[in-house]
Amino acid sequence: MQSEIEYPVYPNIKRIVNICKFKYTILEIKLFESIRIAVYLFNENDLLIEARQYLIQGEEYNAWQNDDNYIIKLLKEKIQNN
């Protein structure tokens, strides 16, 4: 017996989701090159609604330097723009 079965939803359901907070985990650091971060988005009920990954490299990585608040601000911008 199959425990997971996918079913298409047609017409597709569109909904608006409020993202109230996020958590992040550093997945990989390549010194002087890049950082890969997993970002977990939560709604107003503190339920995980989406997980994303971002690769920060080049100018974004160089702008980080020692300011961890820069990463938080950058992640907020990336969340809002995607």
N, C-alpha and C positions, 0 to 999 in steps of 0.2 A: 504494500500500500504506500502510495506516494504522500509524503507529509506536507509538501509545499507545491501548490499549483497556482500558476498565474492566470488571471483573467483580464482581458482588455476591458477598458471602460470607454464606451462610446455612446453619446458624445463625451469628450473629455470634460472633466470637472475642473473648473477654475476656481481658485480661492485665494484670498489675501491672508497672509500670515504675518503676525507681528513678531519681530525678533527683539527680545528684551535683554538678552545677554549672550555672551559667547565665552568659551574657554578655548585655550590653545595648548598644543603640545608640539615641542620641537621634535621633528622626525629625523632630521639629518642636518649636520653642519659641515660645510667644506670651508675651512678657514681661508679667509681672504678672498672667497669666491661667492658662496651662496648659503642659504638656509632654507630648508623645506619645513613648512609648518602645517599641521592639521588643525583646523578650526571647527569647533562644534557650536552650532547655533541653537538657542533655546527660546521657547515662547513664554508667554506670561504665566503659564502653568508649570514652568520649569521642566518642560518636556523637550527632549532632543528632537528637533525637526529637520535638521540637515547637518551633514558633515562635508567639509570642503578641504582641499589642500592648496596651498599657495607656495610658489617658489619665489623667493626674494633674492635677486641677484643684480649685478651691474650697479647702476647709479643708486637704486633703492638700498642695496646692501651696503654700499660705501657711505651712504648718508646715515646709517644706523650708528656707527661708531660705538660709543659707550652709553647711549641714551635709550634705555629700554622703553621709555614712554613713546619714542618714535615708532617702535614696532606696534604698540597698541594703536596708535593713531593711524598707521599705515594699514593695519588689518581692518579697522573700522571703515576706512575709505574703500578698501577692496570688497568688503561685505556689501556696502551700499551701492557700489558700481556693478556688482554681478547679480 
